[in-house]
């Protein structure tokens, strides 16, 4: 489980690189902060769910935004009149909605 932190950090790095001049959403970054920077200790086994949930939450949020970047990066050639919900969420990541 703890190995996901590196993947999460790499996804966030790549998302930020798409628009380096725009800060990523504050709440998203708080989720990432709470789900990264952890080191496993044997005591974590007794507290598995509270210890690992933030790691999973951060990973799944980051993965979702990566998937939306890939999906709409391929599909949208110009701004649509009606925003698909995934694209709207992606814009929210960059505080553009």
Secondary structure, 3 states (H helix, E strand, C coil): CCCHHHHHHHHHHHHHHHCCCCCCCHHHHHHHHHCCCCCCCHHHHHHHHHHHHHHHHHHHHHHHHHHHHHHHHHHCCCCCCCCCHHHHHHHHHCCCC
